[in-house]
């Protein structure tokens, strides 16, 4: 949540470009994040589009690189499933094509293994005695993390 303090100060196109170069160099960004940042800086219209074009040309902004990096990070660090990752990328207005292509960053064996580990770890922490409720809690936990129901139930059923 950002706070707005009074009227925006005027910023030159050159200064905005320099700020955005640092912003993009710090970590990969998607076009939507950069567009939003430029609007916050008071850049509009042709100036905004020119800065975005220059950032792309200078390789500061690369939607495919951002998407692949995002997929790897959310899978390996946050341990999210494919459904959750895809939803978050759609919120960032990433194309269906790029989303599909970037999901190749997740090896299928690693994906299944990570889901199994998540479910086993959660099962160890559950105090539920009723088997039916226990299984449903495990499944609900995996669904919230963005894993596919068929895969979740397959792993839960193998645990018995």
Protein Blocks (a to p, Z undefined) as FASTA:
>chain_A
ZZdehjaddddfklmmmmmmmmmmmpccdfklmmmmmmmnopahjllmmmmmmmmmnoma
cfklmmmmmmmmmmmmnopafklmmmmmmmnopafklmmmmmmmpcfklmmmmmmmmmmm
mmmmpcbfblmlmmmmmmmmmmmnopafklmmmmmmmmZZ
